[in-house]
Amino acid sequence: MAAPAPRLISVFSSPQELGASLAQLVVQQAACCLADAGARFTLGLSGGSLVSMLARELPAAAAPAGPASLARWTLGFCDERLVPFEHAESTYGLYRTHLLSKLPIFDSQVITINPALPVEEAAEDYAKKLRQAFQGDSIPVFDLLILGVGPDGHTCSLFPDHPLLQEREKIVAPISDSPKPPPQRVTLTLPVLNAARTVIFVATGEGKAAILKRILEDKEENPLPAALVQPSTGKLCWFLDEAAARLLTVPFEKHSTL
């Protein structure tokens, strides 16, 4: 069994400070990836509170790089709800409205599901699009994945005790019985999460404190989904605010602008 990825836990005094630092990290990662002529930056996004956080901070942080740099970004989604893009639960729809409308990123740079397809076909279609975008990779290797974590320890649409945690062949899987609505979703699988060059988990609020202690400190026989994200060669970072980190006893880096 491979050694777990080196883990860096960063704790910020507020979600606002966390969001500003997250946006700066995204821009720095992009700059590193784009240093070589002809290279690109591949970013996988998650939904929930991350949408408003990135919408608030990323446009200003990315502006100095200019449109020519942003034209070399490729965006995908770590999971997606099988609803029309206009629906309030559509992760892509929310990003399109709140973030992508503020960035010089074209539709052709964004890899999305086809929500008109049945869930099994939608997963196969999204996997096909990813394979086209990541030609040469047997498993798509994202430069950066930004993940959330639920109060039950789920990440993407990978839920505790769900059979999808055992999936090793598919890069994208359908789920029809999500315990969190809407029930039909499409999700990246653990092999893709663990192939990424950098993974950042973001969690804020007191409601995440107990589950984070389990994920980051307990050695459970049946680990929670978020604890199974251990990049094989990449970096693993946790960005938390003080409320989410309040029960932790493991070492972490404290960040403050004060």
Order of alpha helices (4+ residues) and beta strands (2+ residues): beta-alpha-beta-alpha-alpha-beta-beta-alpha-alpha-beta-beta-beta-alpha-beta-alpha-beta-beta
